[in-house]
């Protein structure tokens, strides 16, 4: 179970001024999850995970009211995961208004058969591919946002996954994700995904090769992991052929380096990552005019507007139970950035407290500095946010 409280400051002249104050705005929420597994014999496992969540507060109320005049502002308010495209509807919204959102769902519901050389898993589950640690272009199914600091669980999808090994391949995976057309309610090939990935080792490195039919697009991916001077070096490349036509394709890539060390009797961890988004544009307004990027923003596959990003994280273990983190994401095209300092304290063996802030910075009409509303010049950017999370595992 997790409880969260936050306070947000929108600062400079902001569109929220049309409906009230711009800060500080207090919000809160609760998120609970029950995980269960049933082992039926030697080879069969049934898994279910139930989730219930509640959010509400002043920010939600302000954004909801603003959306009455600016419908696009509704996307800023947190919503329940949608099952309209998924094969099964396992989400129920109990209450949704300007004050609060309350919903519950089955985020995992799957059966797994584990044989000697192959594992078959069917149902709602999560699948992660790729070697990106902050950005991950090879992870096509519900990737985490690069600004997410809590990554306990990915949102589950209804899919069939086959996993095994053969010959030189240490890991072979094939995934099929059927999705419905919202107009007809039937499973549609142009809305579904089928993908395969193979892992093998050669020349002192681990290699990944991926091919997918994702919605109407063809996607090819290639990844590598190796050690350089005791640091782990990873990289991924993807080429997306729009509509299956490789003459009209976009290229994305990520590479990162992370390393752990001891200094002054304390443990340290550092990560740096460089990301290129082939769907982005140098100017944020140009990005918002690109339908290919907008589709992927709406599907939750991409979360950024620019092309080039540098990101990093530094972790300092001040005490075995207390860790300090500093994460930064920089849009190299417009110079804006997001800074995320935080402290994690394992107060009890089953209780964690996380305190942190999200600090966006940049000039007007930049991604993290905030785009300006064209007619009034007021900012539409994200707030400076301070938050407190308490998580109890039982």
C-alpha positions, -999 to 999 in steps of 0.1 A, spaced: 0 0 0 13 35 -9 1 69 3 13 100 -15 10 137 -8 24 165 -29 24 203 -33 28 220 -67 38 255 -77 31 266 -113 51 299 -109 52 323 -138 20 335 -155 2 302 -162 -30 292 -179 -43 279 -145 -48 316 -135 -80 315 -156 -96 292 -130 -78 300 -97 -45 300 -79 -13 286 -94 2 274 -62 9 259 -38 -17 233 -47 -20 203 -25 -29 168 -38 -29 133 -24 -36 97 -32 -35 61 -23 -25 30 -43 -30 -6 -31 -20 -38 -48 -26 -75 -38 -4 -100 -56 -12 -137 -56 3 -168 -73 -11 -203 -74 12 -232 -82 -8 -260 -98 15 -289 -101 51 -288 -113 47 -268 -145 16 -245 -142 14 -212 -124 -16 -189 -121 -10 -152 -113 -33 -124 -104 -26 -88 -92 -54 -66 -80 -49 -28 -79 -71 0 -64 -61 36 -66 -74 70 -55 -61 105 -64 -75 139 -58 -68 175 -47 -64 211 -58 -43 205 -89 -69 181 -103 -97 205 -95 -79 234 -113 -70 213 -144 -105 199 -146 -121 233 -145 -96 246 -171 -105 218 -194 -141 231 -196 -127 259 -218 -95 242 -231 -105 205 -237 -68 195 -243 -60 204 -207 -80 174 -195 -50 152 -206 -30 169 -177 -53 153 -151 -44 118 -140 -67 92 -155 -73 55 -150 -55 31 -174 -78 25 -204 -88 -10 -215 -107 2 -246 -81 -13 -269 -72 -43 -247 -87 -77 -253 -103 -78 -219 -119 -50 -199 -105 -55 -164 -107 -19 -152 -136 -3 -133 -138 35 -126 -158 39 -94 -158 77 -93 -143 104 -116 -150 141 -111 -132 173 -106 -123 164 -70 -111 128 -73 -105 97 -93 -112 62 -78 -107 30 -98 -98 -6 -94 -85 -32 -119 -68 -65 -125 -33 -54 -136 -21 -90 -139 -41 -121 -147 -22 -148 -164 -14 -185 -167 22 -198 -172 33 -232 -183 70 -238 -178 84 -267 -197 120 -280 -200 129 -258 -230 100 -234 -234 77 -212 -212 43 -202 -224 25 -173 -206 -10 -162 -216 -32 -133 -202 -26 -99 -187 11 -95 -180 41 -71 -184 69 -75 -209 101 -53 -210 126 -54 -238 156 -32 -244 187 -19 -226 177 17 -219 176 27 -183 159 61 -185 148 61 -221 140 28 -238 131 29 -276 131 -9 -279 104 -13 -252 73 -9 -273 47 -21 -247 39 4 -220 74 18 -212 80 39 -181 81 76 -186 117 88 -183 106 110 -154 92 81 -134 112 77 -102 89 48 -89 91 18 -112 77 -10 -92 52 -22 -118 45 -16 -154 9 -15 -166 -1 -49 -178 -13 -58 -213 -32 -88 -226 -8 -109 -246 6 -143 -254 44 -148 -247 65 -178 -257 101 -179 -243 128 -205 -247 163 -212 -259 179 -230 -288 214 -234 -301 235 -203 -298 205 -183 -285 203 -180 -248 169 -164 -249 142 -165 -276 109 -146 -271 78 -142 -292 50 -120 -281 15 -114 -296 -6 -85 -283 -42 -85 -297 -60 -52 -296 -95 -42 -304 -107 -16 -328 -127 8 -306 -153 14 -334 -161 -23 -342 -151 -39 -309 -133 -66 -328 -96 -76 -327 -78 -58 -355 -45 -67 -371 -37 -30 -377 -42 -24 -340 -23 -54 -327 14 -62 -322 35 -93 -329 72 -92 -321 102 -115 -316 135 -111 -299 167 -132 -298 197 -129 -274 231 -144 -280 267 -138 -269 296 -131 -292 329 -111 -292 327 -106 -254 292 -89 -256 256 -98 -253 235 -90 -284 198 -85 -290 180 -86 -323 143 -77 -325 117 -75 -352 81 -65 -348 48 -56 -365 35 -29 -342 1 -15 -352 6 -6 -389 44 -2 -386 73 -25 -390 100 -22 -364 135 -36 -364 158 -33 -333 194 -41 -324 210 -40 -289 244 -47 -273 257 -50 -237 293 -53 -227 317 -43 -199 343 -15 -204 368 -9 -175 343 -25 -150 315 -3 -162 284 -16 -180 279 -2 -215 246 -7 -233 231 6 -265 199 0 -286 189 11 -321 154 9 -336 141 16 -371 104 22 -375 90 18 -410 58 39 -410 30 18 -425 56 -10 -432 74 12 -458 111 14 -450 115 43 -474 95 63 -449 112 54 -416 124 69 -383 155 60 -364 159 61 -326 188 51 -304 199 51 -268 233 44 -252 243 44 -215 271 37 -191 267 29 -154 292 22 -127 293 15 -90 322 24 -67 331 29 -30 345 62 -18 350 72 18 334 40 30 302 48 12 286 31 -19 280 52 -50 263 45 -82 264 67 -114 245 65 -147 247 86 -178 226 81 -209 223 97 -244 190 93 -263 180 102 -299 143 103 -307 137 101 -344 101 111 -340 110 143 -322 117 178 -336 141 206 -326 112 229 -319 85 217 -294 57 233 -314 68 215 -346 66 182 -326 30 189 -317 22 193 -353 36 159 -363 8 132 -363 33 103 -361 46 117 -328 12 126 -315 0 90 -320 29 76 -300 24 102 -273 -13 92 -270 -4 55 -269 22 61 -241 52 49 -262 70 82 -263 70 109 -236 92 136 -250 90 161 -279 127 168 -288 153 148 -306 184 148 -284 185 141 -247 212 136 -221 202 121 -188 219 108 -157 216 97 -121 238 97 -91 231 76 -60 248 80 -27 243 55 1 246 77 32 235 48 54 225 12 46 189 24 51 192 59 35 200 66 -1 202 100 -18 194 103 -55 199 131 -81 184 125 -116 186 150 -145 170 150 -180 183 176 -204 167 185 -238 198 192 -258 178 209 -286 162 237 -265 184 236 -233 155 230 -209 159 204 -182 142 184 -154 160 180 -121 148 153 -96 165 152 -62 151 127 -37 158 107 -5 148 71 1 146 58 37 139 22 46 123 31 79 113 -5 86 120 -38 70 86 -35 51 81 3 51 99 29 28 96 67 28 105 87 -3 108 125 -3 117 144 -34 110 172 -58 106 176 -96 121 209 -108 115 218 -145 137 246 -158 140 265 -191 130 296 -210 95 300 -225 85 277 -254 108 250 -244 98 214 -234 106 216 -197 103 254 -194 68 252 -207 51 261 -240 33 294 -240 -4 296 -249 -3 314 -284 -30 340 -277 -22 352 -242 15 341 -238 7 323 -205 27 292 -197 13 257 -201 43 241 -184 46 216 -156 49 227 -120 77 225 -95 65 197 -73 75 184 -38 62 150 -28 62 125 0 55 88 -5 51 61 21 50 25 9 42 -5 31 48 -41 18 29 -69 35 
